[in-house]
Amino acid sequence: MIDSEHRRQAEALLRYINASPSPWHAATTAAEWLEEEGFQCLDERAPWELQESGRYYVIRDDSSLIAFIIGTNPLPQAGFRIVGAHTDSPGLRLKPNPLQQTDSLLRLGVEIYGSPILATWTDRDLSLAGRVALRTDTPEKPAVCLLDFGAPLLRLPNLAIHMNRKVNEEGLKLDPQTELPLLLAVSGEKAPTQDHFVQLLASHMDCDPHAILSWELNVYDTQTGAFWGQDQEFIASSRLDNLASCHAALSALISDDESTATRVCALFDHEEIGSESFKGASGSFLADILQRIGCALALDEESTRQALAASFLISADMAHAYQPNFDWGYDAGHKLIVNRGPAIKTNANVRYTSEAYSQALFIGWCEEAGVSWQHYCHRSNLPCGSTIGPIVSSRLGLRSIDIGNPLWAMHSIRESAGVKDHGDLIRVLERFFGSPAIPVNA
């Protein structure tokens, strides 16, 4: 049975995901939560004055966020305790000139973002969310606003089996250019221009269409998250990968008022497409913030390097849960069972950063938190994915581990995970943030 505390934490997770239909919303929702917990927003363009036990956060380009709490012990000795995750999820993004008319039907053209399971996007109640840039009196300062249509707006209807007789034997295959445009409306007698879509945005935002300059819009499923299973022990939702890890990291960060080490929660956009951007894990964002913290605390270059050498990174991203219908996809010795605890992810080619010493530390935190843990290793004859872990660890020289909760149907439009696992991950991350000094260079 699932206890009330695990249920409460899972409910909070689903509320966070429901409020975050795009990475821009995910960062904004996180920022609102942090503000309620006494965190102060910092501007990268302004000087910083940081106080002991002070709570702060920084947002870069609306969708990457780093929050931190200054520790009570000297930073060169205590170091940083960092949990990293990502705000983006695979899916579909609208093109700049999306409107298409075919016969009397209006469609919106999309691009594939990351590697979604495309077949799962058919026959769903889809909508649009993201950000829109608006014209102002100062050309150098456009206004950027979040947008969420909320209600179902679009659909990708499947082809009837009468016209695709082998779909159950060969699977549904969708051409990205010709078979992914989303149905919007039946057109009138006059052929619409791209201004028709701009008018749609303006109507929803209650603004002048001329004010709209540009947009980045994410397609998402309007069905909200839900509990399921014999004892309601599972959750189903879009974007569990990786907003579940973001929520767990934030929950653990704010759970304690005081810590000896400086605690950091780093949530990056663009992980699903390689992290190569100025706000992605491969960019300078985290390095810049850690250096700024050191400077604000009057550390010289050597002391800041000492702090990095005393630091530790947990890269938190969801892991592949065992699904017995597809037993051939899993390594026999590493089958993750949902609600049996977070997984330590290992890979000999360092697609994950876990190594013997960091694994030993994480196992210790699990034991102290009273949480079970599992090992995950990919099949040797299948290519292995990766995370922000190797990127951040190698750029900053941090000892690191890759972990994550078991997840069914990763990259589907609707994924599933365990209620107990989410609460257990929060407990482990709380223990990590609050643990004594870590001998990371043993």
C-alpha positions as CSV (number, residue, x, y, z in Angstrom):
1,M,0.0,0.0,0.0
2,I,1.1,3.6,-0.7
3,D,1.2,5.8,2.5
4,S,-0.3,9.2,2.6
5,E,3.1,11.1,2.4
6,H,4.1,9.3,-0.8
7,R,0.6,10.0,-2.2
8,R,0.9,13.7,-1.3
9,Q,4.3,14.0,-3.0
10,A,3.0,12.3,-6.1
11,E,0.0,14.6,-6.2
12,A,2.3,17.6,-5.9
13,L,4.4,16.2,-8.8
14,L,1.3,15.9,-11.1
15,R,0.3,19.4,-10.2
16,Y,3.7,20.7,-11.2
17,I,3.6,18.8,-14.5
18,N,0.1,19.9,-15.3
19,A,1.2,23.5,-14.8
20,S,4.2,23.0,-17.0
21,P,3.2,22.1,-20.6
22,S,6.5,23.5,-22.0
23,P,10.0,24.0,-20.7
24,W,9.3,27.7,-20.4
25,H,6.4,27.0,-18.1
26,A,8.4,24.4,-16.2
27,A,11.0,27.0,-15.2
28,T,8.4,29.6,-14.4
29,T,6.3,27.2,-12.3
30,A,9.5,26.3,-10.4
31,A,10.4,30.0,-9.9
32,E,6.9,30.7,-8.4
33,W,7.4,27.8,-6.1
34,L,10.8,29.0,-5.0
35,E,9.5,32.5,-4.4
36,E,6.9,31.1,-2.0
37,E,9.8,29.4,-0.2
38,G,11.7,32.6,0.3
39,F,14.1,32.4,-2.7
40,Q,15.3,35.6,-4.3
41,C,15.7,36.0,-8.1
42,L,19.1,37.1,-9.2
43,D,20.0,39.0,-12.4
44,E,23.1,37.8,-14.2
45,R,23.7,41.3,-15.4
46,A,23.8,42.8,-11.9
47,P,26.3,42.4,-9.0
48,W,25.4,39.9,-6.4
49,E,25.4,40.1,-2.6
50,L,24.9,36.7,-1.0
51,Q,24.2,35.9,2.6
52,E,24.9,32.8,4.7
53,S,21.9,30.5,4.4
54,G,20.5,32.8,1.7
55,R,18.1,31.4,-0.9
56,Y,18.5,32.4,-4.5
57,Y,17.7,31.4,-8.1
58,V,18.6,32.4,-11.6
59,I,16.7,31.8,-14.8
60,R,18.5,31.9,-18.2
61,D,16.4,32.4,-21.3
62,D,13.2,31.5,-19.6
63,S,13.6,27.7,-19.5
64,S,16.8,26.9,-17.6
65,L,16.9,27.5,-13.9
66,I,19.6,27.2,-11.2
67,A,18.5,27.5,-7.5
68,F,20.9,27.4,-4.6
69,I,21.2,27.9,-0.8
70,I,24.4,29.2,0.7
71,G,25.8,26.8,3.2
72,T,27.0,27.6,6.7
73,N,30.5,26.1,6.3
74,P,33.3,27.7,4.3
75,L,32.8,26.9,0.6
76,P,36.4,25.8,-0.1
77,Q,36.0,22.9,2.4
78,A,32.3,22.1,2.1
79,G,32.0,22.4,-1.6
80,F,28.8,22.4,-3.7
81,R,26.1,19.6,-3.5
82,I,24.5,19.7,-6.9
83,V,21.5,17.9,-8.3
84,G,21.0,18.3,-12.1
85,A,18.0,17.5,-14.2
86,H,16.3,18.9,-17.3
87,T,13.1,20.8,-18.1
88,D,12.5,19.7,-21.7
89,S,10.8,16.6,-23.0
90,P,10.7,15.1,-26.5
91,G,7.8,16.0,-28.7
92,L,6.7,18.3,-31.5
93,R,7.4,22.0,-32.0
94,L,5.6,24.4,-34.3
95,K,7.3,25.8,-37.4
96,P,7.7,29.6,-37.8
97,N,5.2,29.6,-40.8
98,P,3.1,26.6,-39.7
99,L,-0.2,27.1,-41.5
100,Q,-0.9,24.7,-44.4
101,Q,-4.1,24.3,-46.4
102,T,-4.8,21.0,-48.1
103,D,-8.1,21.0,-50.0
104,S,-10.5,22.5,-47.3
105,L,-8.5,21.5,-44.2
106,L,-6.1,23.7,-42.3
107,R,-3.1,22.1,-40.7
108,L,-0.1,23.3,-38.7
109,G,3.4,22.1,-39.6
110,V,5.7,20.8,-36.9
111,E,9.2,19.7,-36.4
112,I,10.3,16.8,-34.2
113,Y,12.0,17.8,-31.0
114,G,14.3,15.1,-29.6
115,S,13.2,11.5,-30.1
116,P,9.5,11.0,-29.2
117,I,7.6,7.8,-29.9
118,L,5.6,9.4,-32.7
119,A,2.8,6.9,-32.9
120,T,1.7,7.8,-29.4
121,W,0.9,11.4,-30.6
122,T,-2.0,10.2,-32.7
123,D,-5.6,10.5,-31.6
124,R,-4.8,12.7,-28.6
125,D,-6.3,16.0,-27.5
126,L,-3.4,18.3,-28.3
127,S,-2.8,21.9,-27.6
128,L,0.0,24.6,-27.8
129,A,2.1,26.2,-25.1
130,G,5.3,28.1,-25.1
131,R,6.4,31.7,-25.3
132,V,5.6,34.6,-27.6
133,A,7.7,37.8,-28.2
134,L,5.7,41.0,-28.5
135,R,6.7,44.3,-30.0
136,T,7.2,47.2,-27.6
137,D,8.1,50.9,-27.9
138,T,11.7,49.9,-27.4
139,P,12.9,47.6,-30.2
140,E,15.8,46.3,-28.1
141,K,13.4,45.1,-25.4
142,P,10.6,43.0,-26.8
143,A,8.1,41.6,-24.2
144,V,8.2,37.9,-23.8
145,C,4.9,36.3,-22.6
146,L,4.0,32.7,-21.8
147,L,1.1,31.2,-23.8
148,D,-1.0,28.2,-23.1
149,F,-4.2,27.5,-25.1
150,G,-5.2,25.0,-22.4
151,A,-8.1,23.5,-24.3
152,P,-7.8,20.9,-27.1
153,L,-6.9,22.7,-30.3
154,L,-5.2,20.2,-32.6
155,R,-5.3,16.6,-33.5
156,L,-3.3,14.0,-35.4
157,P,-6.0,11.5,-36.5
158,N,-4.8,8.0,-37.3
159,L,-5.3,6.3,-40.7
160,A,-8.2,3.8,-40.5
161,I,-7.1,0.2,-40.5
162,H,-9.0,-0.3,-43.8
163,M,-6.4,1.8,-45.5
164,N,-3.4,0.5,-43.5
165,R,-4.0,-3.2,-43.1
166,K,-0.5,-4.1,-41.9
167,V,-0.4,-1.5,-39.1
168,N,-0.7,-4.1,-36.4
169,E,2.0,-6.3,-37.9
170,E,4.5,-3.6,-39.0
171,G,3.7,-0.7,-36.6
172,L,2.6,2.8,-37.3
173,K,5.2,4.8,-39.3
174,L,4.8,8.5,-39.8
175,D,6.6,10.6,-42.4
176,P,7.8,13.7,-40.4
177,Q,7.2,16.1,-43.3
178,T,3.9,14.9,-44.8
179,E,2.1,12.9,-42.1
180,L,2.8,14.9,-38.9
181,P,1.0,18.3,-39.7
182,L,-1.7,18.7,-37.1
183,L,-5.4,19.3,-38.0
184,L,-6.6,22.7,-36.9
185,A,-9.8,23.6,-38.8
186,V,-11.9,23.5,-42.0
187,S,-11.1,26.6,-44.0
188,G,-13.5,29.1,-45.4
189,E,-14.0,29.9,-49.1
190,K,-11.0,32.3,-49.1
191,A,-7.6,30.7,-48.7
192,P,-6.0,31.9,-45.5
193,T,-2.5,33.3,-45.2
194,Q,0.0,32.9,-42.3
195,D,-1.7,35.9,-40.8
196,H,-4.6,33.6,-39.9
197,F,-2.4,31.8,-37.3
198,V,-1.1,35.1,-36.0
199,Q,-4.7,36.2,-35.6
200,L,-5.3,33.0,-33.6
201,L,-2.5,33.8,-31.3
202,A,-3.5,37.4,-30.9
203,S,-7.1,36.5,-30.1
204,H,-6.0,34.1,-27.3
205,M,-3.5,36.6,-25.9
206,D,-5.9,39.6,-26.3
207,C,-3.3,41.7,-28.1
208,D,-2.8,43.4,-31.5
209,P,-1.7,40.9,-34.1
210,H,0.9,43.4,-35.3
211,A,2.6,43.2,-31.9
212,I,3.5,39.5,-32.3
213,L,7.1,39.2,-33.5
214,S,8.0,35.6,-33.0
215,W,7.2,32.5,-31.0
216,E,8.4,29.1,-29.7
217,L,5.4,26.8,-29.2
218,N,5.4,23.3,-27.9
219,V,2.6,20.8,-28.8
220,Y,1.3,18.9,-25.7
221,D,-1.4,16.5,-24.6
222,T,-4.1,18.2,-22.6
223,Q,-5.0,15.0,-20.6
224,T,-3.8,15.7,-17.1
225,G,-1.8,13.3,-14.9
226,A,-3.6,10.4,-13.1
227,F,-3.1,7.6,-10.6
228,W,-3.7,4.1,-11.7
229,G,-3.2,0.5,-10.6
230,Q,-4.8,-2.0,-8.2
231,D,-3.9,0.2,-5.2
232,Q,-3.4,3.5,-7.2
233,E,0.3,2.9,-6.8
234,F,1.3,4.2,-10.3
235,I,1.1,7.6,-12.0
236,A,0.6,8.3,-15.7
237,S,1.4,11.7,-17.3
238,S,3.2,13.5,-20.1
239,R,6.7,14.8,-19.4
240,L,7.6,12.6,-16.4
241,D,10.9,12.4,-18.2
242,N,12.2,14.6,-16.8
243,L,10.0,16.9,-14.8
244,A,9.7,14.2,-12.1
245,S,13.4,14.6,-11.4
246,C,13.1,18.4,-11.5
247,H,10.3,18.2,-8.9
248,A,12.2,15.8,-6.7
249,A,15.3,18.0,-6.8
250,L,13.4,21.1,-5.9
251,S,11.5,19.4,-3.2
252,A,14.7,18.2,-1.6
253,L,16.4,21.6,-1.9
254,I,13.7,23.4,0.0
255,S,13.2,20.8,2.7
256,D,15.8,22.0,5.1
257,D,16.4,25.6,6.3
258,E,20.1,25.2,7.0
259,S,22.9,23.1,5.6
260,T,26.7,23.1,6.0
261,A,27.3,22.8,2.3
262,T,26.0,25.1,-0.5
263,R,23.2,23.2,-2.1
264,V,22.5,23.7,-5.9
265,C,19.6,22.5,-8.1
266,A,20.4,22.9,-11.8
267,L,17.5,22.4,-14.3
268,F,18.6,22.6,-17.9
269,D,16.7,23.0,-21.2
270,H,17.8,21.2,-24.4
271,E,19.0,17.9,-22.8
272,E,16.8,16.0,-25.3
273,I,18.7,17.5,-28.3
274,G,22.3,17.3,-27.0
275,S,22.5,20.2,-24.5
276,E,24.6,22.3,-27.0
277,S,23.2,25.8,-26.3
278,F,24.0,28.8,-24.0
279,K,21.4,27.6,-21.5
280,G,22.0,23.8,-21.9
281,A,24.2,21.6,-19.7
282,S,27.0,21.9,-22.3
283,G,27.0,25.7,-22.1
284,S,28.5,27.9,-19.4
285,F,25.4,28.4,-17.2
286,L,26.3,26.2,-14.3
287,A,30.0,27.1,-14.4
288,D,29.0,30.8,-14.5
289,I,26.7,30.5,-11.5
290,L,29.2,28.6,-9.4
291,Q,31.9,31.1,-10.2
292,R,29.6,34.0,-9.3
293,I,28.8,32.4,-6.0
294,G,32.5,32.1,-5.3
295,C,33.1,35.7,-6.2
296,A,30.2,37.0,-4.1
297,L,31.6,35.1,-1.2
298,A,35.0,36.8,-1.8
299,L,36.8,33.6,-2.8
300,D,39.9,33.8,-5.0
301,E,40.5,31.5,-7.9
302,E,42.4,28.9,-5.9
303,S,39.6,28.8,-3.2
304,T,37.0,28.4,-5.9
305,R,38.9,25.5,-7.4
306,Q,39.1,24.0,-3.9
307,A,35.4,24.2,-3.7
308,L,34.9,22.5,-7.0
309,A,37.3,19.7,-5.9
310,A,35.1,19.2,-2.8
311,S,31.9,19.1,-4.7
312,F,29.6,16.3,-5.9
313,L,27.0,16.0,-8.7
314,I,23.9,13.8,-8.8
315,S,22.6,13.7,-12.4
316,A,18.9,12.7,-12.0
317,D,17.1,11.4,-15.1
318,M,14.5,8.7,-15.4
319,A,15.5,5.1,-16.0
320,H,14.0,2.3,-18.1
321,A,11.5,0.2,-16.0
322,Y,11.1,-3.5,-16.8
323,Q,8.1,-4.3,-19.0
324,P,7.7,-8.1,-19.2
325,N,5.8,-7.9,-22.5
326,F,9.1,-6.8,-24.0
327,D,11.5,-9.0,-22.1
328,W,14.0,-9.0,-25.0
329,G,14.7,-5.3,-24.4
330,Y,16.3,-5.7,-21.0
331,D,19.5,-7.1,-19.5
332,A,18.5,-10.1,-17.4
333,G,20.5,-9.0,-14.4
334,H,19.3,-5.3,-14.4
335,K,15.5,-5.3,-14.6
336,L,14.2,-2.2,-12.8
337,I,11.0,-2.8,-10.9
338,V,8.7,0.1,-10.4
339,N,8.3,1.2,-6.7
340,R,11.4,-0.6,-5.7
341,G,13.6,2.5,-5.4
342,P,15.8,4.7,-7.6
343,A,18.3,3.1,-10.0
344,I,22.0,3.6,-10.2
345,K,22.8,3.8,-13.9
346,T,26.1,2.5,-15.1
347,N,27.8,2.3,-18.5
348,A,31.4,1.2,-19.2
349,N,31.7,3.8,-22.0
350,V,30.7,6.6,-19.5
351,R,27.4,7.4,-21.1
352,Y,26.5,7.5,-17.4
353,T,29.0,8.9,-14.8
354,S,28.5,6.3,-12.1
355,E,31.7,4.7,-10.9
356,A,32.6,2.5,-7.8
357,Y,33.2,5.3,-5.4
358,S,30.2,7.5,-6.3
359,Q,28.0,4.4,-6.3
360,A,29.2,3.6,-2.8
361,L,28.3,7.1,-1.6
362,F,24.9,7.0,-3.1
363,I,24.1,3.5,-1.6
364,G,25.1,5.0,1.8
365,W,22.6,7.9,1.4
366,C,19.9,5.4,0.4
367,E,20.6,3.3,3.4
368,E,20.6,6.3,5.7
369,A,17.3,7.5,4.2
370,G,15.7,4.0,4.5
371,V,15.3,3.7,0.7
372,S,15.8,0.7,-1.5
373,W,18.0,1.1,-4.6
374,Q,18.5,-0.8,-7.9
375,H,21.2,-1.2,-10.6
376,Y,20.5,-0.4,-14.2
377,C,22.7,-1.4,-17.1
378,H,21.6,-1.3,-20.7
379,R,21.7,-4.4,-23.0
380,S,25.1,-4.8,-24.6
381,N,23.6,-5.2,-28.1
382,L,21.5,-2.0,-27.9
383,P,22.8,1.6,-28.1
384,C,22.7,3.4,-24.7
385,G,21.3,6.9,-24.2
386,S,23.0,9.5,-22.0
387,T,22.3,12.4,-19.7
388,I,23.6,15.8,-18.5
389,G,25.9,13.9,-16.1
390,P,28.9,13.2,-18.4
391,I,28.7,16.8,-19.8
392,V,28.6,18.6,-16.5
393,S,31.0,16.3,-14.8
394,S,33.7,16.5,-17.5
395,R,33.4,20.3,-17.9
396,L,33.6,21.1,-14.2
397,G,35.8,18.3,-13.0
398,L,33.2,17.0,-10.6
399,R,32.8,13.5,-9.2
400,S,29.3,12.4,-10.2
401,I,26.7,9.7,-10.3
402,D,23.8,9.1,-12.7
403,I,20.6,7.9,-11.1
404,G,16.9,7.9,-11.9
405,N,13.5,6.5,-11.0
406,P,12.0,3.6,-13.1
407,L,9.8,4.8,-16.0
408,W,7.6,2.9,-18.4
409,A,7.2,4.1,-22.0
410,M,10.0,6.6,-21.9
411,H,9.5,9.3,-24.6
412,S,5.9,8.3,-25.1
413,I,3.3,11.1,-25.0
414,R,2.1,9.4,-21.8
415,E,4.6,7.8,-19.5
416,S,4.1,5.9,-16.2
417,A,6.1,5.6,-13.0
418,G,5.7,4.6,-9.3
419,V,4.1,6.7,-6.6
420,K,6.5,5.3,-3.9
421,D,9.6,5.9,-6.1
422,H,9.0,9.6,-6.3
423,G,8.8,10.1,-2.6
424,D,11.8,7.8,-2.0
425,L,13.9,9.8,-4.4
426,I,13.1,13.0,-2.6
427,R,14.2,11.4,0.7
428,V,17.5,10.3,-0.8
429,L,18.2,13.7,-2.3
430,E,17.4,15.3,1.1
431,R,19.9,13.1,2.7
432,F,22.5,14.0,0.0
433,F,21.9,17.7,0.5
434,G,22.2,17.4,4.3
435,S,25.0,14.9,4.6
436,P,28.4,15.7,6.3
437,A,31.4,16.6,4.2
438,I,31.9,14.3,1.2
439,P,35.5,12.9,0.7
440,V,35.1,13.2,-3.1
441,N,38.7,12.7,-4.0
442,A,39.4,9.4,-2.3
